[in-house]
Amino acid sequence: MAEAPSNEMIERLSEKLSPEGKEVLARTLRASDEENDAAPREMAERVSKLPVSDQEILRRLFSLYAQQYAESAEEAKRESEEFKRVGDIIERAEALSGVEDMRTDEAFEWLRKEGELTEEEERFYESIKDRKVEVPT
């Protein structure tokens, strides 16, 4: 998969828009935040009234935004899967050890000491152990 577009790339393209094109972009972004069902039709109509150069820039910008959103969604999915995997491993360690409320490092260490940690789980732990994680609320 191609690297997600940078904000600088989006900013540079946005600066090439006419004032009217910038207004349509701003309205489109606001409308997408509001989840307005009529917004896509209204925005498409506004875009069609712009000069062709603005239309081409906006098409490229919308594509770049879509790539960013897709990358964000993929990252959120990966993080969710990692949280689930860690939770499953902690639950397994707690069930086998009879100890409740284990921290991640305690669970992995207990499984390792007891010979219950697979090589793949060891690699997984090594990949996450130093990460600072914000727990979603």
ZATOR-691539 format. One record per residue (C-alpha): residue in one letter; residue number from 1; x, y, z. Coordinates in Angstrom, 2 decimals, padded with zeros to 5 digits. Layout:
BEGIN
+----+-----+---------+---------+---------+
| aa |   i |      xx |      yy |      zz |
+----+-----+---------+---------+---------+
|  A | NUM |       X |       Y |       Z |
...
+----+-----+---------+---------+---------+
//
This chain:
BEGIN
+----+-----+---------+---------+---------+
| aa |   i |      xx |      yy |      zz |
+----+-----+---------+---------+---------+
|  M |   1 |  000.00 |  000.00 |  000.00 |
|  A |   2 |  001.27 |  003.49 | -000.81 |
|  E |   3 |  002.37 |  005.74 |  002.02 |
|  A |   4 | -000.37 |  007.96 |  003.40 |
|  P |   5 | -000.26 |  011.51 |  002.07 |
|  S |   6 |  001.26 |  014.11 |  004.33 |
|  N |   7 | -000.57 |  017.13 |  005.65 |
|  E |   8 |  002.09 |  019.27 |  003.93 |
|  M |   9 |  001.18 |  017.72 |  000.58 |
|  I |  10 | -002.48 |  018.48 |  001.17 |
|  E |  11 | -001.67 |  022.02 |  002.29 |
|  R |  12 |  000.44 |  022.68 | -000.82 |
|  L |  13 | -002.36 |  021.50 | -003.09 |
|  S |  14 | -004.97 |  023.48 | -001.13 |
|  E |  15 | -002.94 |  026.66 | -001.58 |
|  K |  16 | -003.30 |  026.30 | -005.37 |
|  L |  17 | -007.08 |  026.61 | -005.16 |
|  S |  18 | -008.88 |  029.82 | -006.01 |
|  P |  19 | -010.71 |  031.52 | -003.12 |
|  E |  20 | -013.93 |  029.89 | -004.36 |
|  G |  21 | -012.24 |  026.50 | -004.50 |
|  K |  22 | -010.95 |  026.95 | -000.95 |
|  E |  23 | -014.48 |  027.79 |  000.19 |
|  V |  24 | -015.89 |  024.66 | -001.46 |
|  L |  25 | -013.16 |  022.57 |  000.16 |
|  A |  26 | -013.88 |  024.06 |  003.59 |
|  R |  27 | -017.62 |  023.48 |  003.19 |
|  T |  28 | -017.05 |  019.92 |  002.01 |
|  L |  29 | -014.86 |  019.11 |  005.00 |
|  R |  30 | -017.40 |  020.65 |  007.39 |
|  A |  31 | -020.23 |  018.74 |  005.72 |
|  S |  32 | -018.32 |  015.46 |  006.00 |
|  D |  33 | -017.92 |  016.07 |  009.74 |
|  E |  34 | -021.66 |  016.68 |  010.05 |
|  E |  35 | -022.63 |  013.48 |  008.17 |
|  N |  36 | -025.21 |  015.35 |  006.10 |
|  D |  37 | -026.78 |  013.01 |  003.51 |
|  A |  38 | -027.51 |  015.89 |  001.12 |
|  A |  39 | -023.95 |  017.24 |  001.34 |
|  P |  40 | -022.34 |  015.08 | -001.40 |
|  R |  41 | -024.87 |  016.23 | -004.01 |
|  E |  42 | -024.59 |  019.85 | -002.93 |
|  M |  43 | -020.80 |  019.72 | -002.92 |
|  A |  44 | -020.67 |  018.00 | -006.31 |
|  E |  45 | -022.83 |  020.78 | -007.71 |
|  R |  46 | -020.57 |  023.45 | -006.19 |
|  V |  47 | -017.45 |  021.72 | -007.51 |
|  S |  48 | -018.94 |  021.50 | -011.01 |
|  K |  49 | -019.32 |  025.30 | -011.08 |
|  L |  50 | -015.63 |  025.88 | -010.36 |
|  P |  51 | -012.92 |  026.30 | -012.99 |
|  V |  52 | -011.53 |  023.02 | -014.31 |
|  S |  53 | -008.19 |  023.62 | -012.57 |
|  D |  54 | -009.97 |  023.84 | -009.18 |
|  Q |  55 | -012.02 |  020.75 | -010.00 |
|  E |  56 | -008.86 |  018.76 | -010.73 |
|  I |  57 | -007.16 |  019.95 | -007.54 |
|  L |  58 | -010.26 |  019.12 | -005.48 |
|  R |  59 | -010.47 |  015.64 | -007.00 |
|  R |  60 | -006.84 |  015.06 | -006.03 |
|  L |  61 | -007.42 |  016.49 | -002.53 |
|  F |  62 | -010.49 |  014.30 | -001.96 |
|  S |  63 | -008.44 |  011.28 | -003.00 |
|  L |  64 | -005.65 |  012.23 | -000.59 |
|  Y |  65 | -008.12 |  012.72 |  002.26 |
|  A |  66 | -009.65 |  009.32 |  001.47 |
|  Q |  67 | -006.17 |  007.74 |  001.65 |
|  Q |  68 | -005.55 |  009.39 |  005.02 |
|  Y |  69 | -008.88 |  008.20 |  006.39 |
|  A |  70 | -008.22 |  004.66 |  005.13 |
|  E |  71 | -004.77 |  004.65 |  006.75 |
|  S |  72 | -006.27 |  005.89 |  010.04 |
|  A |  73 | -008.91 |  003.16 |  009.92 |
|  E |  74 | -006.30 |  000.48 |  009.23 |
|  E |  75 | -004.15 |  001.69 |  012.12 |
|  A |  76 | -007.16 |  001.70 |  014.46 |
|  K |  77 | -007.96 | -001.87 |  013.39 |
|  R |  78 | -004.37 | -003.00 |  014.04 |
|  E |  79 | -004.39 | -001.38 |  017.46 |
|  S |  80 | -007.74 | -002.96 |  018.29 |
|  E |  81 | -006.45 | -006.39 |  017.31 |
|  E |  82 | -003.34 | -005.89 |  019.45 |
|  F |  83 | -005.45 | -004.84 |  022.46 |
|  K |  84 | -007.59 | -007.95 |  022.02 |
|  R |  85 | -004.56 | -010.17 |  021.69 |
|  V |  86 | -002.95 | -008.75 |  024.83 |
|  G |  87 | -006.25 | -009.15 |  026.69 |
|  D |  88 | -006.53 | -012.76 |  025.59 |
|  I |  89 | -002.97 | -013.51 |  026.72 |
|  I |  90 | -003.54 | -011.84 |  030.10 |
|  E |  91 | -006.77 | -013.82 |  030.58 |
|  R |  92 | -004.92 | -017.05 |  029.74 |
|  A |  93 | -002.15 | -016.27 |  032.23 |
|  E |  94 | -004.67 | -015.39 |  034.93 |
|  A |  95 | -006.67 | -018.57 |  034.34 |
|  L |  96 | -003.56 | -020.80 |  034.40 |
|  S |  97 | -001.96 | -019.06 |  037.38 |
|  G |  98 | -005.05 | -018.37 |  039.47 |
|  V |  99 | -003.83 | -014.76 |  039.87 |
|  E | 100 | -006.22 | -011.94 |  039.04 |
|  D | 101 | -005.57 | -008.42 |  037.72 |
|  M | 102 | -002.20 | -009.17 |  036.12 |
|  R | 103 | -000.41 | -006.42 |  034.25 |
|  T | 104 |  000.72 | -007.14 |  030.73 |
|  D | 105 |  004.36 | -007.63 |  031.69 |
|  E | 106 |  003.39 | -009.90 |  034.59 |
|  A | 107 |  001.23 | -012.10 |  032.37 |
|  F | 108 |  003.91 | -012.50 |  029.71 |
|  E | 109 |  006.59 | -013.15 |  032.34 |
|  W | 110 |  004.46 | -015.78 |  034.09 |
|  L | 111 |  003.70 | -017.56 |  030.81 |
|  R | 112 |  007.37 | -017.41 |  029.82 |
|  K | 113 |  008.52 | -018.82 |  033.18 |
|  E | 114 |  005.96 | -021.65 |  032.99 |
|  G | 115 |  006.88 | -022.51 |  029.39 |
|  E | 116 |  003.41 | -021.48 |  028.19 |
|  L | 117 |  004.52 | -018.58 |  026.00 |
|  T | 118 |  004.84 | -019.50 |  022.31 |
|  E | 119 |  007.69 | -018.18 |  020.18 |
|  E | 120 |  005.21 | -016.12 |  018.21 |
|  E | 121 |  003.78 | -014.61 |  021.42 |
|  E | 122 |  007.33 | -013.85 |  022.56 |
|  R | 123 |  007.97 | -011.96 |  019.29 |
|  F | 124 |  004.65 | -010.16 |  019.71 |
|  Y | 125 |  005.56 | -009.13 |  023.27 |
|  E | 126 |  008.98 | -007.91 |  022.16 |
|  S | 127 |  007.27 | -005.75 |  019.52 |
|  I | 128 |  004.91 | -004.08 |  022.00 |
|  K | 129 |  006.63 | -004.08 |  025.39 |
|  D | 130 |  008.19 | -000.61 |  025.16 |
|  R | 131 |  005.21 |  001.06 |  023.53 |
|  K | 132 |  003.33 |  003.78 |  025.35 |
|  V | 133 | -000.34 |  003.07 |  024.89 |
|  E | 134 | -003.30 |  005.34 |  025.45 |
|  V | 135 | -006.27 |  003.28 |  026.54 |
|  P | 136 | -009.44 |  004.38 |  024.75 |
|  T | 137 | -012.18 |  005.57 |  027.07 |
+----+-----+---------+---------+---------+
//
